[in-house]
Amino acid sequence: MFLSVHYQIEKHREGLLWSFFFGRSDLDQDGFYNLSERTALLAELDFDSTSLNSSTIIIRRPIRTSLCGFSNNYDHAGLERPKETSLLFTSADGFAGFTPVGANLVSTPWPSFHDEGSTRRDIVCEIEVETCFGNAFASVTPGDPSPVVDAFRRVAHTNPLCGDCIIVQLLNKSGPKGLSAFLPRPGPSPRRRPLSTPVEVAAVGLGTSSHNLLDFSLPPSFLAIRERCVALIQRYSYVLGDSPSTFIQGVSPNVLKDVLRTLENEETWPSFLTINDDLRENEAESTIEAFNVELQRWFGEHFGTKTRWEL
């Protein structure tokens, strides 16, 4: 479960960066940036090549409203609202693993951009242009064509803080909702797809566990590049929430019994309960037996009816 959740979060981050670098910024889709494409990409991040003090781009906190009234989406979809879970972050607001400058990860583990009515615009990160792109990329001289995949790998994997900060800046550019600054600009209406044809959601960055060997090309498709970027980002969309939970360390039968009795006297139980077996490997058989008896008693009293997925 841990790996699955974090894989989805990281692939969504990758999809956002792929959309901007491959889909939006490579205008002719030839796999290389010419001078005008490099200049336009950096300009979208607010890089001013004419300024003597332009080596660093200061990124301020986005003002986002993605989570405001988010629960109403359940009503629109005809779904029941979460009973015990508070929504904390949606992938519509970028990358959950981003850490703003000066953030308190204990009180706020996820980046928070959705304070309703907030006008805070404090600095959350900086893009060092030389570090993130290299001197040649920011040069105003034509030079050799620059491979798109090289720029992408540099910010997505080699210098991940660059990629994280670029995502935040593009959230700023997208306004209070949506991800428009990541996507290719709307073009002519694509050919109408037959209703019987399923929408293709092709993945990128697969085929190996080594990031420098991953294939980031997209196979030919009926869909326009903008549609494909939307599909790629949506493929890995997610929402993070917080649910009441309790973790019990079962170090001895007596401790287990005391903790479970205390839990039974609580007015409200947690939504998730974990009982971890922390007995020593060389524990006496009598202690293990007493531990099992207490567990069986508690489970029998509270979960006596076998559910359909239990053996």
Backbone hydrogen bonds, N-H to C=O, Kabsch-Sander energy under -0.5 kcal/mol:
donor,donor_aa,acceptor,acceptor_aa,energy
5,V,1,M,-2.5
6,H,2,F,-2.1
7,Y,3,L,-2.4
8,Q,4,S,-2.0
9,I,5,V,-2.0
10,E,6,H,-2.5
11,K,7,Y,-2.6
12,H,8,Q,-2.0
13,R,9,I,-1.9
14,E,10,E,-2.4
15,G,11,K,-2.3
16,L,12,H,-2.2
17,L,13,R,-2.1
18,W,14,E,-2.8
19,S,15,G,-2.3
20,F,16,L,-1.7
21,F,17,L,-2.9
22,F,18,W,-2.6
23,G,18,W,-1.4
24,R,19,S,-2.4
25,S,20,F,-2.0
27,L,25,S,-1.5
29,Q,26,D,-1.4
33,Y,146,S,-3.2
34,N,32,F,-0.5
38,R,34,N,-2.4
39,T,35,L,-2.7
40,A,36,S,-2.3
41,L,37,E,-2.3
42,L,38,R,-2.2
43,A,39,T,-2.2
44,E,40,A,-1.9
45,L,41,L,-0.7
45,L,42,L,-0.7
46,D,43,A,-1.8
47,F,42,L,-2.4
49,S,47,F,-0.7
51,S,48,D,-1.3
54,S,51,S,-0.9
57,I,127,I,-2.5
58,I,56,T,-0.6
59,I,125,C,-2.4
60,R,58,I,-0.5
61,R,122,D,-2.4
64,R,62,P,-0.7
64,R,113,F,-2.9
65,T,176,P,-2.8
68,C,65,T,-0.9
69,G,67,L,-0.6
70,F,67,L,-1.8
72,N,69,G,-1.4
73,N,70,F,-2.0
74,Y,71,S,-1.3
75,D,71,S,-0.8
76,H,72,N,-2.2
77,A,73,N,-1.9
78,G,74,Y,-0.5
78,G,75,D,-1.1
79,L,74,Y,-3.2
86,S,242,D,-2.5
87,L,85,T,-0.5
88,L,240,L,-2.9
89,F,240,L,-1.8
91,S,238,Y,-2.6
93,D,90,T,-2.4
94,G,91,S,-1.6
96,A,94,G,-0.5
98,F,95,F,-1.5
101,V,124,V,-1.8
103,A,100,P,-2.0
105,L,103,A,-0.9
108,T,104,N,-2.7
113,F,111,P,-0.6
118,S,115,D,-2.2
124,V,59,I,-2.5
125,C,59,I,-1.4
127,I,57,I,-2.6
128,E,126,E,-0.7
129,V,55,S,-2.4
129,V,127,I,-0.9
132,C,128,E,-3.0
133,F,129,V,-2.7
134,G,129,V,-1.0
134,G,130,E,-0.9
138,A,134,G,-1.2
139,S,135,N,-0.6
139,S,136,A,-0.8
146,S,33,Y,-2.3
148,V,31,G,-2.2
151,A,147,P,-1.4
152,F,148,V,-2.5
153,R,149,V,-2.8
154,R,150,D,-1.9
155,V,151,A,-1.6
156,A,152,F,-2.7
157,H,153,R,-2.4
158,T,153,R,-2.3
159,N,154,R,-2.7
162,C,159,N,-1.7
163,G,155,V,-1.4
163,G,159,N,-1.1
164,D,160,P,-2.5
165,C,161,L,-2.1
166,I,162,C,-2.4
167,I,163,G,-2.0
168,V,164,D,-1.6
169,Q,165,C,-2.2
170,L,166,I,-2.3
171,L,167,I,-1.7
172,N,168,V,-2.0
173,K,169,Q,-1.9
174,S,170,L,-1.2
175,G,171,L,-0.7
175,G,172,N,-1.0
182,F,179,L,-1.6
183,L,179,L,-0.7
183,L,180,S,-0.8
197,T,194,P,-2.0
205,G,215,D,-2.4
206,L,215,D,-0.8
211,H,209,S,-0.6
213,L,210,S,-2.0
214,L,211,H,-0.7
215,D,206,L,-1.3
216,F,214,L,-0.7
228,R,224,A,-2.1
229,C,225,I,-2.1
230,V,226,R,-2.3
231,A,227,E,-2.4
232,L,228,R,-2.4
233,I,229,C,-2.4
234,Q,230,V,-2.6
235,R,231,A,-1.8
236,Y,232,L,-0.7
236,Y,233,I,-0.8
237,S,234,Q,-1.5
240,L,89,F,-3.4
242,D,86,S,-2.4
246,T,272,F,-2.0
248,I,246,T,-0.5
248,I,274,T,-3.3
250,G,248,I,-0.8
250,G,276,N,-2.7
251,V,249,Q,-1.6
256,L,252,S,-2.5
257,K,253,P,-2.5
258,D,254,N,-2.5
259,V,255,V,-2.5
260,L,256,L,-2.4
261,R,257,K,-2.3
262,T,258,D,-2.2
263,L,259,V,-2.2
264,E,260,L,-2.2
265,N,261,R,-1.1
266,E,263,L,-1.4
271,S,244,P,-1.4
272,F,244,P,-1.7
274,T,246,T,-2.7
276,N,248,I,-3.1
276,N,274,T,-0.6
278,D,250,G,-1.3
278,D,276,N,-1.1
283,E,280,R,-1.6
288,I,284,A,-2.0
289,E,285,E,-2.5
290,A,286,S,-2.2
291,F,287,T,-2.2
292,N,288,I,-2.4
293,V,289,E,-2.5
294,E,290,A,-1.9
295,L,291,F,-2.1
296,Q,292,N,-2.9
297,R,293,V,-2.3
298,W,294,E,-2.2
299,F,295,L,-2.9
300,G,296,Q,-2.4
301,E,297,R,-2.0
302,H,298,W,-1.9
303,F,299,F,-3.0
306,K,304,G,-0.6
310,E,307,T,-1.6
